[in-house]
Amino acid sequence: MNTYIKTGVTQVPDERGYYGEFGGRFVPETIMPALDELTAAYEAAMADPTFQERLMYLHRTYTGRPTPVSYAQRLSEHLGGAQIYLKREDLAHTGAHKINNALGQALLAQRMGKQRIIAETGAGQHGVASATASSLLGLDCHVYMGSVDMARQQPNVFRMKLLGAEVIPVESGTKTLKDAISEAMRDWVTNVRDSFYLLGSALGPHPYPMMVRDFQSVIGIEAREQIQELTGRLPDVVMACVGGGSNSIGIFHAFRDDASVDLIGIEAGGHGVLSGEHAARFNDPQLGRPGVLHGTRSYVLQNADGQIMNTHSVSAGLDYASVGPEHAYLRQTERAYYTLATDDEALEGVKTLARMEGIIPALESAHAVAEAVKRAPTLPKDSIILVNLSGRGDKDLNTIMKELNLG
Ligand SMILES: *Cc1c(COP(=O)(O)O)cnc(C)c1O
């Protein structure tokens, strides 16, 4: 399978990193040269077959790529409509898609001669992926994590430490992901010469949203070929959950020029839009508006004064007040459609997939499963839904047990 990753083959971003009116670089002047240096190094790396071959080799022999596409036969029959297929990112090393990006960026850091990796993490998944890639390549990894998140996500703190990373507790603000990102950016400003900021989703200042998209596009490149091999044609719908937006943009990217394929992103509906306790940036017309957060212009949950709102989701990976700028663009241009699943619907999705297919999905991925469960019965039996199963549920077992009263 040819999984050379292409960059710069779409209309977006433009040279300044804009996706229409979204994206860009909203950062202190001191980081601008570093972002320019990073952009140039990235483009050179992607144009270099040696770099691409090395990434492909590691994906094949270490990440476990290509991950399969599985036909969810019992689930499809149970729902009585569209045929559902799952792209199995849950089977990638470390249990989710995040390693695709972490490994790509770590290789780039190594190529740039930067030995010190800075990362931030909320639930700890990106921290674990960064620590893993750093360990593999012999880089020093420093992960910023809110102290509240550290208490909530202890197993991932242990994993990072075991992998040799330093985990730095963040005590400012709400002591969660938003504050960890701010601290990581501050570290980068100070240590920009010898440090590489390994950003975890399709967010942040240009070139990060593009770079993360490209490294994750391996998901869609594989899936597009695999689904045609299995079914003889393209799917009618591709679905993925949207936190920062990396697994979704990763699978959408290969299908964006296929006009017959609908692209659907699913946000965290938490306790419902009306409750105000959610992370539905596109689906709350009151609080979700264009704004700037962490270096990029996109949709941001904010009050009338522009104060960033606190978010809620049962899944830590979707619990963020903004979303990647390319999604804001895909939505505005009506190439993709964004809906939500509530906590309860996601939990039900976990149970359904576990019982029907023997797969326990991550709570994040279960949001996409929930949408497939809603939509499949409304579609004809010969239609095809491809769901990106971004990760496995082992990390969420405690939450799932508690929420479903299985303990
Ligand atoms: C982090 C995470 C997500 C959300 O991040 P995106 O950048 O939106 O993909 C989704 N699923 C899993 C399993 C995750 O770990």
The ligand as an ORCA input file, in Angstrom:
! r2SCAN-3c Opt
* xyz 0 1
  C      -7.587     12.666     21.643
  C      -8.594     11.759     21.069
  C      -9.640     12.222     20.244
  C      -9.880     13.674     19.972
  O      -8.883     14.348     19.304
  P      -8.974     14.734     17.756
  O      -7.806     15.614     17.559
  O     -10.286     15.442     17.545
  O      -8.916     13.486     16.981
  C     -10.509     11.297     19.698
  N     -10.389      9.976     19.951
  C      -9.411      9.490     20.742
  C      -9.332      8.023     20.976
  C      -8.483     10.358     21.331
  O      -7.512      9.850     22.117
*
